[in-house]
Amino acid sequence: MRAVNFFDLNQAQLTAFLVDAGHKPFRAKQLMKWVYHQEISDFSAMTDLSKAMRAWLAESVSFDLPEVVHRAESTDGTVKWVVRVGGGNCVEMVLIPDRSEARDRNTLCVSSQVGCMLDCTFCSTGKQGFDGNLSTADIIGQVVIANRFLAGRGEAVTNIVFMGMGEPLLNFEPVMTATDLLMDDFAFGISKRRVTISTAGVVPAIRNMIGRTDASLAISLHAPNDPLRSQLVPLNKKYPIDELMSVCGDYIVSLGERRSLTIEYTLMRGVNDDLAHAEELATLLRDVRCKINLIPFNPFPGSGFERPSMNRVRRFQTALMQRGFSTMLRTTRGDDIDAACGQLVGRVQDRTQRQARYKEQIRAGGTAAGRRLLPVEELAS
C-alpha cells in the first residue's frame, strides 16, 4: 500500500482516512496537534495512541516535503527558497519579514503551480511555461519549511499570500485544502484575514469559493478597462472586468460586512500609470468594497516594460486617495535575489513550449509582451 502524505489532508479528509481504517474520528485532532503544534512526526513518540495504531500509521502515512535546493537571503531580510517538487521541476517561495512600527509579521508568498498556465505579459513567471499543479502537500510543505527556518528565531509565519508561481484558482481543490489547513486551529491556526488568495480573475472558481472558504481575496487587475487589461492579462478576454467585479462582489458579501477585496495594480511606465488611468480605476471601483495595492513594475530581461518614476507612482496613489480609496504602495522587496513580485521563475519542464518561444523571441530582439501595446489614445477610441 502506498503511504498517504499527511500534508495532503485537511481535518475532514484525515478523519475520513482514519475512520475508513477502523479508527475513532477524534484521533485526527490528536494527530494534527502532534504534527502541527508539537512538530513531532515520529509516531513512536505519540504516546496517547495505541502501539497497534502507531505501527499502522508508520506503514500508512508519510511526511514528505519538497526538497530545498537553494536558499538566498536579501539585504532587506527577504528570504527566497528554490524547492524541488518532482519531475525535475523546482518552484520558488519567498518569506517577507516586516518589522515596521505598525506591523510585526512574517508573510510567506507560496507557489501553487509549476510555472503558470496563464501568460500575463508583465510577469516573468508566465514566461517559464507550465508543467502541472502542485499538490496540497507541496503547498503546505512550503509553509513547514519556512516555519522550521523561523523557529530558530522563535518566530513563525503569520501571513500567507498565494502570490508565488502559478494561478491558484486553476489548481482549485489542492489550494482550497491547503487554505483549510492554514486556517484550522488544529493545524497552523492563521486568521482568515491573513490568508490571501490572489487570482488573475478565474470567474467560475471565484464563484465556487463562495461557501467553500472565507480566505481573503486579491484580484490582479492592473488595468481599469477591458482593451488594456486584455493586452496585459489575456484571461480578461474570457472573463471581462464587469463579470469579474460582479462575482468578486458576491464573494465579498459572503464574507460579511467587515471584509473587503484587495485590488493589485502593477504600474508600468507609459502603459497604465497616467492620471487618466487612476480616474478610470476610481470610477470602476466606486461601488466595490476594496483596498488598492500599487506595485511598481519589477523589471526582468526582455520584458519590454519599465518601472515608473516615484513621482508618477505617488501622483497615481494620491489621485486614488483623493477619491476616498485606501491605497497602499507595495515596497519592492528582495529584488537583489530576484524575489520581487513577478520575478519568480524556478525551473520548469515546460510542456507548453512557451519558454522556448519566449527565449527565441528575446534572441530575435522582441519583448515579453510579444506585440505592441496600444497607447492610451488608441485604447480610448
ZALUM-926365 format. One line per field, with one value per residue (C-alpha): residue in three letters; z negated, x negated, y negated. Coordinates in steps of 0.2 Angstrom, whole numbers, plus 2048, in hexadecimal, padded with zeros to 3 digits. Last residue first. Layout:
<sites>
residu [ALA|...]
Z [Z|...]
X [X|...]
Y [Y|...]
</sites>
This chain:
<sites>
residu [SER|ALA|LEU|GLU|GLU|VAL|PRO|LEU|LEU|ARG|ARG|GLY|ALA|ALA|THR|GLY|GLY|ALA|ARG|ILE|GLN|GLU|LYS|TYR|ARG|ALA|GLN|ARG|GLN|THR|ARG|ASP|GLN|VAL|ARG|GLY|VAL|LEU|GLN|GLY|CYS|ALA|ALA|ASP|ILE|ASP|ASP|GLY|ARG|THR|THR|ARG|LEU|MET|THR|SER|PHE|GLY|ARG|GLN|MET|LEU|ALA|THR|GLN|PHE|ARG|ARG|VAL|ARG|ASN|MET|SER|PRO|ARG|GLU|PHE|GLY|SER|GLY|PRO|PHE|PRO|ASN|PHE|PRO|ILE|LEU|ASN|ILE|LYS|CYS|ARG|VAL|ASP|ARG|LEU|LEU|THR|ALA|LEU|GLU|GLU|ALA|HIS|ALA|LEU|ASP|ASP|ASN|VAL|GLY|ARG|MET|LEU|THR|TYR|GLU|ILE|THR|LEU|SER|ARG|ARG|GLU|GLY|LEU|SER|VAL|ILE|TYR|ASP|GLY|CYS|VAL|SER|MET|LEU|GLU|ASP|ILE|PRO|TYR|LYS|LYS|ASN|LEU|PRO|VAL|LEU|GLN|SER|ARG|LEU|PRO|ASP|ASN|PRO|ALA|HIS|LEU|SER|ILE|ALA|LEU|SER|ALA|ASP|THR|ARG|GLY|ILE|MET|ASN|ARG|ILE|ALA|PRO|VAL|VAL|GLY|ALA|THR|SER|ILE|THR|VAL|ARG|ARG|LYS|SER|ILE|GLY|PHE|ALA|PHE|ASP|ASP|MET|LEU|LEU|ASP|THR|ALA|THR|MET|VAL|PRO|GLU|PHE|ASN|LEU|LEU|PRO|GLU|GLY|MET|GLY|MET|PHE|VAL|ILE|ASN|THR|VAL|ALA|GLU|GLY|ARG|GLY|ALA|LEU|PHE|ARG|ASN|ALA|ILE|VAL|VAL|GLN|GLY|ILE|ILE|ASP|ALA|THR|SER|LEU|ASN|GLY|ASP|PHE|GLY|GLN|LYS|GLY|THR|SER|CYS|PHE|THR|CYS|ASP|LEU|MET|CYS|GLY|VAL|GLN|SER|SER|VAL|CYS|LEU|THR|ASN|ARG|ASP|ARG|ALA|GLU|SER|ARG|ASP|PRO|ILE|LEU|VAL|MET|GLU|VAL|CYS|ASN|GLY|GLY|GLY|VAL|ARG|VAL|VAL|TRP|LYS|VAL|THR|GLY|ASP|THR|SER|GLU|ALA|ARG|HIS|VAL|VAL|GLU|PRO|LEU|ASP|PHE|SER|VAL|SER|GLU|ALA|LEU|TRP|ALA|ARG|MET|ALA|LYS|SER|LEU|ASP|THR|MET|ALA|SER|PHE|ASP|SER|ILE|GLU|GLN|HIS|TYR|VAL|TRP|LYS|MET|LEU|GLN|LYS|ALA|ARG|PHE|PRO|LYS|HIS|GLY|ALA|ASP|VAL|LEU|PHE|ALA|THR|LEU|GLN|ALA|GLN|ASN|LEU|ASP|PHE|PHE|ASN|VAL|ALA|ARG|MET]
Z [893|881|884|893|888|87A|884|88B|885|893|894|88C|87A|875|881|892|898|8A1|892|887|892|892|87F|87F|88B|881|871|879|87E|875|86C|863|858|84C|841|835|83D|830|836|836|824|81E|81A|827|81A|81B|81E|80C|808|812|806|80A|80B|801|807|7FB|808|805|816|80F|80B|81D|824|816|81B|82D|829|81D|82B|838|82C|827|83A|843|845|857|862|872|867|86F|85F|850|848|838|83C|82E|824|81E|812|812|804|808|805|817|81C|822|829|83C|839|82E|83C|849|83F|83C|84E|853|846|851|84B|856|864|864|856|84F|83F|838|831|823|81D|80C|808|7F8|7E8|7DA|7E2|7E2|7EC|7F8|7FD|803|80E|816|819|821|82C|833|834|83F|84B|84D|850|85E|85B|86B|873|861|861|86C|85E|865|876|86F|861|86E|878|869|85E|84D|84F|843|83C|832|827|814|80A|7F7|7F1|7ED|7F5|7FE|7FB|80A|811|820|826|826|82F|83D|83F|840|83E|83E|82C|81B|80C|7FC|7EB|7DD|7DC|7DA|7CA|7CA|7BF|7C6|7C3|7B5|7B6|7C9|7D3|7DC|7DD|7E6|7F1|7F7|7FB|805|80E|812|818|823|82D|83B|82C|826|836|836|82E|81E|819|80E|7FF|7ED|7DE|7CC|7D0|7C0|7B4|7A6|7B1|7B4|7B7|7C6|7D1|7CB|7CF|7E0|7E4|7DD|7E7|7F7|7F3|7F2|804|80A|7FE|806|817|823|834|845|851|857|861|85A|861|855|847|84E|84D|857|866|85C|863|859|856|84A|845|83A|831|820|81A|809|803|7F0|7E6|7D5|7CB|7BE|7C5|7C0|7BB|7CA|7C7|7D7|7DC|7EE|7F1|803|80C|81C|826|82D|83A|83E|83D|82B|81F|81D|813|817|807|806|7F6|7F4|7E6|7F0|7F5|7FD|7F7|804|801|80E|811|803|806|805|7F6|7F3|7E3|7E6|7E0|7E2|7DB|7CC|7CA|7C8|7BB|7B1|7B1|7AA|79D|797|799|78A|78B|79B|79B|7A5|7B2|7B6|7BF|7B0|7B3|7A3|7AA|7BC|7BA|7A9|7A9|7BA|7B4|7A5|7B0|7BC|7AD|7A9|7B8|7B0|7BA|7C5|7D5|7DD|7CD|7CF|7E1|7DE|7CF|7D9|7E7|7DB|7D3|7E3|7EC|7F7|7EA|7E2|7F3|7F5|7F6|805|800]
X [837|832|825|81E|81B|813|806|808|7FC|7F1|7EF|7E5|7E9|7D8|7CF|7C7|7B5|7B4|7AB|7B9|7C6|7BC|7BC|7CE|7D2|7C7|7D0|7E1|7DE|7EE|7E7|7DA|7CE|7CE|7C0|7C4|7CA|7CF|7CD|7DF|7DF|7CD|7C2|7B5|7A7|7A3|7B6|7BA|7C7|7CF|7DA|7ED|7F5|805|816|825|831|83A|838|82A|821|823|81B|80D|808|806|7FC|7F1|7EE|7EA|7DE|7D6|7D1|7DA|7D2|7CF|7D7|7D0|7CE|7BE|7B4|7BE|7C5|7CF|7DE|7E3|7F1|800|80B|81D|82A|83B|84E|853|860|853|847|849|84A|83A|831|837|830|81F|81E|820|813|807|7FF|806|7FA|7EE|7E4|7EB|7F5|7FA|80C|811|823|827|839|841|847|851|862|862|858|866|867|855|859|868|85E|850|85D|862|851|84B|85B|858|845|846|845|83F|836|830|826|819|813|809|811|822|820|81D|82D|837|835|82D|81D|812|820|817|826|823|82F|82E|832|844|844|851|861|85C|84C|855|85A|847|844|851|849|836|831|81E|81F|817|81C|819|817|815|827|82C|821|813|816|807|80F|81C|822|826|822|813|81A|82A|820|816|825|82C|81B|81B|82D|82B|81B|821|826|814|80D|7FB|7EA|7EC|7FB|804|801|7FF|7FD|7F6|7E8|7DF|7D2|7C7|7B8|7B3|7C5|7C5|7BC|7C7|7D6|7D0|7CE|7DF|7E7|7E0|7E5|7F7|7F6|7EE|7F9|808|802|7FA|801|7F9|7EB|7EE|7E4|7D5|7DB|7EA|7DE|7D6|7E6|7EA|7F2|7FE|7FC|808|805|7F7|7E6|7E8|7F8|7FD|7EE|7EE|7EA|7E6|7EA|7E1|7E9|7E6|7EF|7F2|7E1|7D9|7D2|7D8|7D0|7D3|7D1|7D0|7D4|7CD|7D1|7C6|7CA|7C0|7D0|7D2|7D5|7C3|7C2|7BA|7BB|7BB|7B8|7BC|7B1|7AE|79C|7A4|7A2|7A1|7A6|7A2|7A8|7B4|7BD|7D0|7D7|7DC|7E4|7EA|7F9|7FE|7F0|7EB|7FE|801|7F3|7FA|80B|806|7FB|80A|80A|808|7F5|7F2|7DF|7DF|7E9|7D9|7E1|7DF|7E1|7EA|7F8|7F9|7F4|7FA|809|80E|80D|818|824|825|827|838|840|83C|832|839|82E|83D|83E|82C|82D|83E|836|827|832|83D|82D|824|81A|80B|7FE|800|7FA|803|7F8|7FA|800]
Y [6EB|6EC|6FA|6F0|6E1|6EB|6F3|704|711|718|72A|738|732|73A|730|732|731|742|74A|744|74C|75C|75C|759|767|773|76F|770|782|787|796|78B|795|786|780|772|762|755|743|73D|736|735|744|742|742|72F|72C|733|726|719|70E|710|6FF|6FF|6F7|6F6|6EE|6DE|6D5|6CB|6DB|6E1|6D1|6D2|6E3|6DE|6CF|6DA|6E6|6D8|6D0|6E0|6E2|6F0|701|707|713|71D|72C|731|735|732|721|720|715|709|712|708|711|70B|70E|714|713|710|703|6F6|703|6FF|6ED|6ED|6F7|6EB|6DC|6E6|6EA|6D8|6D3|6DE|6EE|6FC|6FD|6EE|6F5|705|705|716|715|721|71E|726|729|725|72D|724|727|73A|747|74B|739|73A|749|741|731|73B|743|732|72B|73A|739|726|728|735|748|750|741|73D|74D|744|739|72A|729|72E|721|713|716|71B|70C|706|710|71A|725|733|736|73A|744|748|759|75D|76E|77A|770|765|76B|773|762|75D|76D|769|757|75B|749|747|74F|74B|756|74E|756|748|743|756|755|762|772|77C|78D|791|77F|782|772|779|78A|784|779|788|792|783|782|795|794|784|786|77A|76F|76D|766|76B|766|75C|750|75C|751|758|74E|751|75D|762|75A|760|75B|76E|771|766|773|781|775|772|784|789|77B|781|793|78D|789|799|7A3|79B|7A1|795|794|797|794|782|775|76B|75B|75A|758|749|73F|730|738|743|755|760|773|76E|776|785|780|77A|770|768|756|757|747|746|738|72B|71B|709|704|70E|720|728|739|73F|751|756|767|76D|77D|78B|798|7A7|7B2|7AE|7A0|799|789|778|76E|75B|751|73E|736|726|72B|73A|74C|75B|76D|77B|78C|78F|79F|79F|7A8|7BA|7BE|7CF|7D9|7EC|7F6|7EB|7E8|7FA|7FC|7ED|7F4|805|7FD|7F3|7E0|7D4|7D7|7CF|7D1|7E1|7D8|7CD|7BD|7B1|79F|79C|792|798|7AA|7AF|7A3|7AA|7BC|7B9|7B0|7BE|7CB|7C3|7CD|7DE|7EB|7F9|7F5|7EC|7E2|7DC|7D7|7CE|7C4|7C0|7B9|7AF|7A8|7A3|7B0|7AE|7AA|7BC|7C3|7D4|7E3|7EF|800]
</sites>
